[in-house]
Amino acid sequence: MFSAAAPTTGSYEEERLENIRRNQALLRELELSSGLGLGDELAHTSDKDVAGPSTATPAAAEARQKRRLSARSRAQQSSPPSKKRALNGETKLRPLPTRRSERVRKPLQHAKVEHIQTQLSSTAVDDADFPATPPRGSVHLKKVRPPNPGSSRDVDVGILADKEYHEEEEDDLDDDIYTAPLPQRETPSSLSEGRGALKFEQGLWHFTPNLTPSEMFLGGAFGGTAFKSHYSPVLRRQLDSELELSRDALPPRARDDFLVRDKPDWRADHAWQRRFLMSDTYRPDVNRFSVKASQSLKEWEDAGWIRAQDPRGWWQWYLRFYYGRRSKDDERQIQRWLKACGPNGRFRRALAAKIASQGGEWSNATINPILRQTLWHWGYELSKTDYEKYF
C-alpha cells in the first residue's frame, strides 16, 4: 500500500504566491487593491520567497505572517465601520431613532394648507347634498378669508398687554354703559343648514358667533357651573351667584330677554338654576353634547385670562357685550375668539377636518363631541355654510 506524498513547503509557497498575484490582478481590474492593502503583501515578497524550500527559513515565514496580519489590519481600518454590535455573543442591529421634534408632533396651525390625520372610527352618514371631500385620513383645508370688520380703524384686532388693562380695571367696573345695538342674525337659506351668524355693528363684522348667551346656557354649557359661588382673587371677594342672577344685576336689556324667551319661568325654577347655572360640581351630562370640554374658573384665573370687569371670564364678557356694553377689553376677547373658533380658528378647522376625514355629515354630533362642546362654550356651532368654505 502506497501513501500519498505530502506536499513540500516550496510547492505550497509557490501556489500561495501565485494565488496572491492572481487575486491582485483581479483587484486591479476592479480598482480595489489600494483600498484593501493586499498589494503591500506582494510588494514585500521577494524572489527569495519563491525560490524553493532551501530559502524558506523559519524567520522568513514569521516575517511573512506579520506582513499578512499587518495588511489585514490596514484593510479593516480603511473599510466603513459596522452598524452591528455584539451583545452577549449575539449580533444585534442598532434600533432606528424614534423621537420626533415638537414641531413635527404639534398640529401645523399656521400652514396655508393643513394636513390633519385622524384615528377616529368612521361614523359616515349618507346625504345626497353632502359636498365632495378628500379621501379619509388626509384632509386639505383651504384658508378662509375672514369677514371685513367694516371700518379701517377696527381692522387691526390685536392682543394688548395685560398691564394696559390692570391700570384701569377699577374704572372699567364703573363704566358698564350699554349703548350699542343688539346684533342681527343672518338668515340661512334653510333651517337645515344650521344657525345664521350674529352680525354686530360696523367695525365688528369679523366677530361672528352664532349662539346668543341664552342659547348657550339653555342648550347646556360649562357643566352647569357658570354662576356657581366662587371666591375671586381678582376682586378679592366672594362671587354671589344668586345676586348676579337677580333681575337688577343683569344688563338692562337682558332683564327681560336673557333666558326669558325660551324659559319664561327660569327665575322661579330653582332646581333648574342649581342644575344648569349654579352647580358646585361640573356635570358633563348638563352640557349640550354630554361631554366635559372646559377648564375651571380657577384655571382661567391662574392663566391670567380674567379681568376685574368680568370676573367670571369670557362668557360673562360675551353676555355683556351682546347686550350692548363696549369696553377696553373688547379687542382682546374678540382676538381670543377668532383664534379659537373664527374662520381660521384652531377648533373650528380641527372639527371640519375630522368630519371630512371620516366622510361624515357636518351636523353629525357623534363626530368629536368634545370639539363641538368647546365651540359651543365660545358661542359658536358649526353650520353647513361655514363647513363647505373649507373645501
C-alpha positions as CSV (number, residue, x, y, z in Angstrom):
1,M,0.0,0.0,0.0
2,F,1.3,3.4,-1.0
3,S,0.7,6.6,0.9
4,A,0.3,10.0,-0.8
5,A,3.4,12.1,-0.6
6,A,2.9,15.3,1.5
7,P,3.4,18.5,-0.5
8,T,6.7,20.2,0.0
9,T,6.9,23.6,1.7
10,G,8.3,25.1,-1.5
11,S,5.4,24.0,-3.7
12,Y,2.9,25.2,-1.2
13,E,4.5,28.6,-1.0
14,E,4.7,28.9,-4.8
15,E,1.0,28.1,-5.0
16,R,0.2,30.7,-2.4
17,L,2.1,33.5,-4.1
18,E,0.6,32.6,-7.4
19,N,-2.9,33.0,-5.9
20,I,-1.8,36.3,-4.4
21,R,-0.7,37.6,-7.9
22,R,-3.9,36.3,-9.5
23,N,-6.1,38.0,-6.8
24,Q,-4.1,41.2,-7.1
25,A,-4.6,41.4,-10.9
26,L,-8.3,40.8,-10.3
27,L,-8.5,43.6,-7.7
28,R,-6.6,46.0,-10.0
29,E,-9.2,45.4,-12.7
30,L,-11.8,46.3,-10.1
31,E,-9.8,49.2,-8.8
32,L,-9.9,47.9,-5.2
33,S,-6.4,46.8,-4.5
34,S,-5.2,50.1,-2.9
35,G,-8.2,50.2,-0.6
36,L,-7.7,46.7,0.8
37,G,-3.9,46.9,1.1
38,L,-3.4,43.5,-0.4
39,G,-0.8,44.8,-2.8
40,D,1.5,45.6,0.1
41,E,2.0,42.0,0.9
42,L,3.1,41.1,-2.6
43,A,5.4,44.1,-2.8
44,H,7.2,42.9,0.3
45,T,7.5,39.4,-1.1
46,S,11.0,38.9,-2.6
47,D,12.2,36.4,-5.2
48,K,13.8,34.5,-2.3
49,D,10.3,33.8,-1.0
50,V,9.6,31.7,-4.2
51,A,13.0,30.1,-4.7
52,G,12.0,26.9,-3.0
53,P,12.4,25.0,0.2
54,S,16.0,25.9,0.6
55,T,15.3,29.6,1.1
56,A,12.1,29.2,3.2
57,T,13.6,29.7,6.6
58,P,11.5,30.0,9.8
59,A,12.5,33.7,10.1
60,A,11.2,34.4,6.6
61,A,8.0,32.5,7.3
62,E,7.5,34.5,10.5
63,A,8.1,37.8,8.7
64,R,5.5,36.9,6.0
65,Q,3.0,36.1,8.7
66,K,3.5,39.5,10.3
67,R,3.1,41.2,6.9
68,R,-0.2,39.3,6.3
69,L,-1.6,40.4,9.7
70,S,-0.5,44.0,9.1
71,A,-2.2,44.1,5.7
72,R,-5.4,42.6,7.1
73,S,-5.4,45.2,9.9
74,R,-5.0,48.1,7.4
75,A,-7.8,46.7,5.3
76,Q,-10.2,46.6,8.3
77,Q,-9.3,50.1,9.3
78,S,-10.0,51.5,5.8
79,S,-13.4,49.9,5.5
80,P,-16.6,51.5,6.8
81,P,-17.5,50.7,10.5
82,S,-20.0,48.0,11.0
83,K,-23.5,49.0,12.1
84,K,-23.8,45.9,14.2
85,R,-22.7,45.3,17.7
86,A,-22.2,42.2,19.7
87,L,-24.2,41.7,22.9
88,N,-23.8,38.6,25.0
89,G,-22.4,36.7,22.0
90,E,-25.3,37.7,19.7
91,T,-25.2,40.2,16.9
92,K,-28.0,42.8,17.1
93,L,-28.9,45.6,14.8
94,R,-29.0,49.1,16.3
95,P,-32.6,50.4,16.5
96,L,-33.6,53.3,14.4
97,P,-34.3,56.6,16.2
98,T,-38.0,57.1,17.1
99,R,-38.0,60.6,18.7
100,R,-39.7,63.4,16.8
101,S,-39.4,67.1,17.4
102,E,-42.1,69.2,19.0
103,R,-42.6,71.0,15.7
104,V,-43.5,67.7,13.9
105,R,-45.6,66.5,16.8
106,K,-47.8,69.6,17.0
107,P,-50.5,70.5,14.5
108,L,-49.5,72.8,11.7
109,Q,-51.7,75.6,12.8
110,H,-50.0,78.3,10.7
111,A,-49.7,76.4,7.4
112,K,-51.7,77.6,4.4
113,V,-52.9,74.0,3.9
114,E,-53.4,71.8,6.9
115,H,-52.8,68.0,6.7
116,I,-54.7,66.6,9.7
117,Q,-54.6,62.9,10.3
118,T,-57.4,61.2,12.2
119,Q,-57.6,57.9,14.1
120,L,-61.3,58.0,15.0
121,S,-63.6,55.4,13.7
122,S,-65.9,56.2,10.8
123,T,-69.4,57.5,11.5
124,A,-70.4,58.4,8.0
125,V,-73.9,59.5,7.2
126,D,-75.5,59.2,3.8
127,D,-76.5,62.6,2.5
128,A,-77.1,63.4,-1.2
129,D,-76.4,67.1,-0.6
130,F,-73.1,66.5,1.3
131,P,-70.2,68.1,-0.6
132,A,-67.4,66.0,-2.0
133,T,-64.4,65.7,0.4
134,P,-60.9,64.4,0.2
135,P,-60.1,60.7,1.0
136,R,-60.2,59.6,4.6
137,G,-57.1,60.0,6.6
138,S,-55.7,63.1,4.9
139,V,-57.7,66.3,4.7
140,H,-56.7,69.5,2.9
141,L,-58.5,72.6,4.3
142,K,-58.4,75.9,2.5
143,K,-57.6,79.2,4.3
144,V,-60.9,81.0,4.7
145,R,-60.9,84.8,4.3
146,P,-62.5,86.3,7.4
147,P,-65.2,88.9,7.1
148,N,-64.1,92.5,6.8
149,P,-64.7,94.3,10.1
150,G,-66.4,97.1,8.2
151,S,-64.2,100.0,9.4
152,S,-60.5,100.6,8.8
153,R,-59.9,101.8,12.4
154,D,-61.0,98.4,13.7
155,V,-59.2,96.2,11.2
156,D,-56.2,95.6,13.5
157,V,-57.6,93.5,16.2
158,G,-54.6,92.7,18.4
159,I,-53.8,91.5,21.9
160,L,-52.9,94.3,24.2
161,A,-50.6,93.8,27.1
162,D,-52.0,92.8,30.4
163,K,-50.7,96.0,32.1
164,E,-52.8,98.1,29.8
165,Y,-55.9,96.7,31.5
166,H,-54.8,96.4,35.1
167,E,-54.2,100.1,35.4
168,E,-57.9,100.9,34.5
169,E,-59.7,97.9,35.9
170,E,-61.4,99.8,38.6
171,D,-62.6,102.4,36.2
172,D,-64.0,99.8,33.9
173,L,-66.2,98.4,36.7
174,D,-68.0,101.7,36.8
175,D,-68.2,102.2,33.0
176,D,-70.8,99.4,32.2
177,I,-72.8,101.6,29.8
178,Y,-74.9,99.6,27.4
179,T,-75.5,101.7,24.4
180,A,-74.5,99.6,21.4
181,P,-77.4,98.0,19.4
182,L,-78.2,94.3,19.7
183,P,-76.8,92.1,16.9
184,Q,-78.9,91.0,13.9
185,R,-78.9,87.3,12.9
186,E,-78.2,86.4,9.3
187,T,-80.9,84.2,7.9
188,P,-79.6,80.9,6.4
189,S,-81.1,79.7,3.1
190,S,-82.8,76.9,5.0
191,L,-83.1,75.8,8.7
192,S,-81.3,72.5,7.8
193,E,-78.1,74.4,7.2
194,G,-77.6,75.5,10.8
195,R,-77.7,78.8,12.6
196,G,-77.0,82.1,10.9
197,A,-74.2,84.3,12.2
198,L,-74.8,87.2,14.6
199,K,-73.9,90.5,13.0
200,F,-72.8,93.3,15.2
201,E,-72.4,96.9,14.3
202,Q,-69.9,98.2,11.7
203,G,-66.3,97.7,12.8
204,L,-67.2,94.3,14.4
205,W,-68.3,92.4,11.3
206,H,-65.4,90.0,11.8
207,F,-66.8,88.8,15.1
208,T,-69.4,86.3,14.0
209,P,-70.6,83.9,16.8
210,N,-74.0,82.3,16.1
211,L,-75.2,81.5,19.6
212,T,-76.8,84.1,21.9
213,P,-75.9,83.8,25.6
214,S,-79.4,82.4,26.2
215,E,-78.9,79.7,23.6
216,M,-75.6,78.8,25.2
217,F,-77.0,78.2,28.7
218,L,-80.3,76.7,27.7
219,G,-78.5,74.2,25.5
220,G,-76.1,73.3,28.2
221,A,-72.7,74.9,29.0
222,F,-69.8,74.7,31.4
223,G,-71.2,71.7,33.2
224,G,-73.8,73.9,34.9
225,T,-71.1,75.8,36.9
226,A,-71.1,79.2,35.1
227,F,-72.7,81.1,38.0
228,K,-71.5,78.9,40.9
229,S,-70.4,80.6,44.1
230,H,-66.7,81.3,43.9
231,Y,-64.0,83.4,45.6
232,S,-62.5,85.8,43.1
233,P,-58.8,86.5,43.7
234,V,-59.1,89.3,41.1
235,L,-61.8,91.1,43.1
236,R,-60.7,89.7,46.4
237,R,-64.2,88.8,47.4
238,Q,-66.9,86.1,47.0
239,L,-68.9,86.0,43.9
240,D,-72.6,85.7,44.8
241,S,-74.4,83.6,42.2
242,E,-78.0,84.4,43.4
243,L,-77.2,88.1,43.4
244,E,-75.7,88.0,39.9
245,L,-78.8,86.3,38.6
246,S,-81.2,88.7,40.1
247,R,-83.0,90.9,37.7
248,D,-81.4,94.2,38.7
249,A,-77.8,92.7,38.4
250,L,-78.3,91.8,34.7
251,P,-77.6,94.2,31.9
252,P,-80.7,96.4,31.3
253,R,-81.7,94.8,28.0
254,A,-81.0,91.3,29.4
255,R,-83.5,91.6,32.2
256,D,-86.5,90.8,30.0
257,D,-84.6,88.8,27.4
258,F,-81.9,86.6,28.9
259,L,-83.3,83.0,29.1
260,V,-86.8,84.5,29.2
261,R,-87.9,83.9,25.6
262,D,-87.4,80.1,25.8
263,K,-87.8,79.6,29.5
264,P,-90.1,82.3,30.9
265,D,-90.2,80.7,34.4
266,W,-86.5,80.2,34.9
267,R,-86.2,82.6,37.9
268,A,-88.8,80.6,39.8
269,D,-87.4,77.3,38.8
270,H,-84.6,77.0,41.4
271,A,-84.0,73.3,40.7
272,W,-83.2,74.2,37.1
273,Q,-81.0,77.1,38.2
274,R,-79.0,74.8,40.5
275,R,-78.5,72.2,37.8
276,F,-77.8,74.4,34.7
277,L,-76.3,77.6,36.2
278,M,-75.1,77.3,39.8
279,S,-73.9,73.7,40.2
280,D,-71.0,73.4,42.6
281,T,-69.6,70.4,40.7
282,Y,-69.1,70.1,36.9
283,R,-71.8,67.9,35.3
284,P,-70.9,66.7,31.8
285,D,-74.5,65.4,31.3
286,V,-75.7,69.0,31.5
287,N,-73.7,70.1,28.5
288,R,-75.1,70.3,25.0
289,F,-73.0,67.3,23.8
290,S,-72.8,65.5,27.2
291,V,-69.0,65.7,27.5
292,K,-66.6,67.7,29.6
293,A,-64.8,70.3,27.5
294,S,-63.7,73.3,29.5
295,Q,-61.3,74.4,32.2
296,S,-62.4,75.6,35.6
297,L,-62.6,79.3,36.5
298,K,-59.6,78.8,38.8
299,E,-57.5,77.6,35.8
300,W,-58.6,80.6,33.8
301,E,-57.5,82.8,36.7
302,D,-54.2,81.1,37.1
303,A,-53.6,81.5,33.3
304,G,-54.2,85.3,33.6
305,W,-57.2,85.4,31.4
306,I,-59.5,87.0,33.9
307,R,-60.1,90.8,34.2
308,A,-61.8,92.6,37.1
309,Q,-64.6,93.9,34.9
310,D,-65.7,90.3,34.0
311,P,-64.5,88.1,36.9
312,R,-66.2,85.0,35.5
313,G,-64.3,85.1,32.2
314,W,-65.1,85.1,28.5
315,W,-68.7,84.1,28.7
316,Q,-69.5,87.0,31.1
317,W,-67.8,89.4,28.8
318,Y,-69.8,88.0,25.9
319,L,-73.1,88.3,27.7
320,R,-72.5,91.9,28.5
321,F,-71.0,92.6,25.0
322,Y,-74.1,91.0,23.4
323,Y,-76.4,93.3,25.3
324,G,-74.6,96.5,24.3
325,R,-71.6,97.1,26.5
326,R,-68.4,98.2,24.9
327,S,-65.1,98.3,26.8
328,K,-61.4,98.4,26.6
329,D,-61.2,94.6,26.8
330,D,-63.2,94.0,23.7
331,E,-60.2,93.8,21.3
332,R,-58.5,91.1,23.4
333,Q,-61.6,89.0,23.8
334,I,-62.5,89.2,20.1
335,Q,-59.0,88.2,19.2
336,R,-59.2,85.2,21.5
337,W,-62.5,84.2,19.9
338,L,-61.0,84.5,16.4
339,K,-58.1,82.2,17.3
340,A,-60.3,79.6,18.9
341,C,-63.3,79.4,16.5
342,G,-63.1,82.2,13.9
343,P,-63.0,81.2,10.2
344,N,-59.4,80.0,10.7
345,G,-59.6,79.2,14.4
346,R,-57.9,76.1,15.6
347,F,-61.1,74.4,17.0
348,R,-63.3,75.1,14.0
349,R,-60.7,73.9,11.5
350,A,-60.0,70.8,13.6
351,L,-63.6,69.8,13.7
352,A,-64.1,70.4,9.9
353,A,-61.0,68.2,9.2
354,K,-62.3,65.4,11.5
355,I,-65.7,65.4,9.9
356,A,-64.2,65.3,6.3
357,S,-61.7,62.6,7.2
358,Q,-64.5,60.3,8.4
359,G,-66.7,61.1,5.4
360,G,-69.4,62.3,7.8
361,E,-72.1,64.9,7.7
362,W,-71.3,68.4,9.1
363,S,-74.1,68.1,11.6
364,N,-73.3,64.6,12.9
365,A,-73.0,65.3,16.6
366,T,-71.2,62.0,17.3
367,I,-68.1,63.1,15.4
368,N,-65.9,64.7,18.0
369,P,-68.4,66.0,20.6
370,I,-65.6,67.5,22.6
371,L,-64.6,69.9,19.9
372,R,-68.3,70.7,19.3
373,Q,-68.8,71.4,23.0
374,T,-65.7,73.6,23.1
375,L,-67.0,75.7,20.2
376,W,-70.4,75.9,22.0
377,H,-68.7,77.5,25.0
378,W,-67.3,80.1,22.6
379,G,-70.8,80.9,21.3
380,Y,-70.5,79.0,18.1
381,E,-72.0,75.9,16.4
382,L,-70.7,74.7,13.1
383,S,-73.0,75.4,10.2
384,K,-73.1,73.8,6.7
385,T,-72.2,77.1,5.0
386,D,-69.1,77.5,7.2
387,Y,-68.1,73.9,6.8
388,E,-68.3,74.0,3.0
389,K,-66.0,77.0,2.8
390,Y,-63.0,74.8,3.7
391,F,-63.4,72.8,0.6
